[in-house]
Amino acid sequence: MILMARMHSKKHGKSRSRKPTMAEAKLPEGISKEQAETIIVGYAKQGKSPAAIGELLKKDHKVPYAKHLLGRSMLKVLKEKGVATAIPSDLLDLMKKSVSINKHLAKNHQDMSNKARLQRTESKIWRLTKYYIRKGALPKDWRYDPKTAELLIKGTS
């Protein structure tokens, strides 16, 4: 197994949490596969991110892992139902973070620690962009630009 190095330190780590296998997982008894799909689509239409949907399934419906219940990932269900977002949610979250840091830096020009934070956040965005273009989740000509990101974030909020 090849482990990827950490982004801003040159260390390789092995420590991480591991989900239980499908055989070990206990499925909830009060909810069926179809009910879970309708719940997921309903939350997505309300504008919830896949991570937030997973948390709501755990908290409100006692579904520990949606993938164990559905047999496929939540993103595949959202794509099949036509409610998936055009931009992946982790990339969108990083873009929201960079927009908020840019707003802060517009008022506080000499905040050097947040300038460094912005550089790290934007490097993560560029790295994820290359990955999603390679995987086909984003078009080949898609580029990150802070000005268009701010407009995009305003449109999704």
Residue pairs with C-beta under 8 A, 6 or more apart in sequence:
3 12
3 13
3 14
4 12
5 11
5 12
6 12
6 13
7 120
7 123
7 124
7 127
8 120
19 65
20 65
22 68
25 64
25 65
25 68
26 64
27 68
27 69
28 61
28 62
28 63
28 64
28 69
30 62
31 39
31 61
31 62
31 63
31 69
33 69
33 70
33 71
36 57
36 61
36 63
36 66
36 69
36 70
37 70
37 77
37 81
39 57
39 61
40 53
40 57
40 66
40 74
40 77
40 78
41 77
41 78
41 81
41 83
43 52
43 53
43 56
44 50
44 53
44 78
44 81
44 83
44 84
45 83
47 156
48 56
49 89
49 92
49 93
50 74
50 75
50 78
50 89
51 89
53 66
53 74
54 66
54 74
57 63
57 66
58 64
63 69
66 73
66 74
66 77
67 73
67 74
70 77
75 84
78 84
85 92
85 156
87 95
87 138
87 152
88 128
88 132
88 137
88 138
90 128
91 125
91 128
91 129
91 132
92 153
92 156
94 121
94 124
94 125
94 128
95 125
95 144
95 149
95 152
95 153
96 153
97 121
98 118
98 121
98 122
98 125
98 146
98 149
99 146
99 149
99 150
99 153
101 114
101 117
101 118
101 121
102 118
102 146
102 150
104 111
104 114
105 111
105 114
105 115
105 118
108 114
122 144
122 146
125 144
126 144
129 138
129 142
129 143
129 144
132 138
133 139
133 140
133 142
